[in-house]
Amino acid sequence: MAADLTAPPDSADLALLRALLRDGSLSAKEAGAEAGLSQPAAWRRIRRLEAEGVIRRRRVALSREKLGYGVTVFMGVKLAAKGRSRVEEFERAATAIPELQLIQHVLGVYDYRFRVVARDLTDFERILRRRIMTLPGIGEVESNVLLSEEKSAPPPI
């Protein structure tokens, strides 16, 4: 488990984070150069930010479209019955569906929000009928097809 953050990130930390957000594959030397730090200083700061849990992991960003997933759908999901064992069973089954790219347990009108990727609407219908609607405890679902994405950003730093 990551240690508690002992002090808020300073301006040098934030400069490193901005560089890594732009390109997570940067070396400590490259990120440090962008932040005005030496390689050893950048490396120490990056390791500290990882140990404190500020940097959770570095990822490769793949193009869904270039991989053939042309449709993104956001779904609101209500469970028919609630209770700890039902929620756990539902979550286990939902996390096994590879097309569910994001599963969020939320408060409000719905119990869960999903982001689903599909090759096209026919593929989404197959995923919906054969995988999502057969999840244990599933109740109501509402689907919203993404037309365009105007902004996708990390937290402001």
C-alpha positions in Angstrom: 0.0 0.0 0.0 1.3 3.5 -0.8 2.4 5.7 2.0 0.4 8.8 2.8 1.5 11.9 1.0 3.6 13.8 3.5 3.6 17.2 1.6 1.7 18.4 -1.4 3.7 18.2 -4.7 5.8 21.3 -5.2 6.3 23.1 -8.5 9.2 20.8 -9.6 7.0 17.7 -8.8 4.2 19.2 -10.9 6.5 20.0 -13.8 7.7 16.3 -13.7 4.1 15.1 -13.6 3.1 17.3 -16.5 6.0 15.9 -18.6 5.0 12.3 -17.7 1.3 12.9 -18.4 2.3 14.1 -21.9 4.6 11.0 -22.4 4.7 8.3 -19.8 7.7 6.7 -21.5 10.0 9.5 -20.8 13.2 8.6 -18.9 14.0 10.4 -15.6 16.7 12.3 -17.6 14.2 13.4 -20.2 11.4 14.3 -17.7 14.0 16.0 -15.5 15.2 18.1 -18.5 11.7 19.3 -19.1 11.2 20.2 -15.5 14.6 21.8 -15.1 16.0 19.1 -12.9 19.1 16.8 -13.1 18.5 13.2 -13.9 19.3 12.0 -10.3 17.0 14.7 -8.8 14.2 13.8 -11.2 14.7 10.0 -10.6 14.4 10.6 -6.8 11.3 12.7 -7.1 9.6 10.2 -9.5 10.4 7.3 -7.1 9.0 9.4 -4.2 5.9 10.3 -6.1 5.4 6.6 -6.9 6.0 5.5 -3.3 3.5 8.1 -2.1 0.9 6.9 -4.6 0.7 10.1 -6.6 2.0 8.2 -9.7 0.0 4.9 -9.6 1.3 3.5 -12.9 2.4 4.4 -16.3 0.3 3.2 -19.3 0.4 2.9 -23.0 -2.5 4.8 -24.6 -4.0 2.8 -27.5 -6.3 4.1 -30.2 -9.6 2.3 -29.8 -10.5 3.3 -33.4 -7.3 2.0 -34.9 -7.9 -1.3 -33.1 -11.3 -1.6 -34.7 -13.5 -0.3 -31.8 -15.5 2.4 -33.5 -18.3 2.7 -30.9 -18.2 3.8 -27.3 -21.3 3.6 -25.2 -21.8 4.9 -21.6 -24.3 2.9 -19.6 -26.2 3.5 -16.4 -27.0 0.2 -14.6 -29.5 -0.4 -11.8 -29.3 -3.7 -9.9 -32.6 -5.6 -9.4 -31.5 -6.6 -5.9 -28.9 -5.2 -3.6 -26.9 -6.8 -0.9 -23.3 -7.5 -0.3 -23.2 -10.9 -1.9 -25.2 -9.8 -4.9 -23.0 -6.8 -5.5 -19.8 -8.9 -5.2 -21.2 -11.5 -7.6 -22.3 -8.7 -10.1 -18.8 -7.0 -9.9 -16.9 -10.3 -10.4 -19.0 -11.1 -13.5 -18.8 -7.6 -14.9 -15.0 -7.3 -14.6 -14.7 -10.5 -16.7 -16.3 -8.8 -19.7 -13.3 -7.3 -21.7 -15.5 -4.8 -23.6 -16.3 -3.1 -20.3 -13.5 -0.6 -20.2 -14.7 1.2 -17.1 -16.9 0.0 -14.2 -17.8 2.6 -11.6 -20.0 1.9 -8.5 -21.8 5.2 -8.0 -24.4 7.0 -5.9 -27.5 8.5 -7.7 -30.0 7.2 -10.1 -27.9 4.3 -11.1 -25.8 1.8 -9.1 -23.1 1.5 -11.8 -21.7 3.4 -14.8 -20.0 1.5 -17.6 -17.9 2.5 -20.5 -18.3 -0.1 -23.2 -16.3 -0.4 -26.5 -17.6 -2.2 -29.5 -16.7 -2.6 -33.1 -20.0 -1.2 -34.3 -23.6 -1.0 -33.1 -24.3 -4.6 -34.2 -21.4 -5.7 -32.0 -22.7 -3.5 -29.1 -26.1 -5.2 -29.4 -24.4 -8.6 -29.2 -22.4 -7.5 -26.1 -25.5 -6.0 -24.5 -27.8 -9.0 -25.1 -25.3 -11.9 -24.5 -23.0 -10.4 -21.8 -24.4 -7.4 -20.0 -28.1 -8.3 -19.8 -27.0 -11.8 -18.4 -25.0 -10.4 -15.5 -26.3 -11.6 -12.2 -28.6 -9.2 -10.5 -28.9 -6.9 -13.5 -32.0 -4.7 -13.4 -32.4 -1.6 -15.6 -29.9 -0.3 -18.1 -29.7 3.0 -20.0 -27.3 3.4 -23.0 -25.8 6.6 -24.4 -23.7 6.3 -27.5 -20.7 8.6 -27.6 -20.8 10.9 -30.7 -17.6 12.8 -30.1 -15.2 13.5 -27.2 -14.5 17.2 -26.7 -12.2 16.8 -23.7 -10.4 13.9 -22.0 -7.9 15.1 -19.4 -6.2 14.0 -16.2 -6.7 16.0 -13.0 -5.5 19.6 -13.3 -2.0 20.1 -12.1 
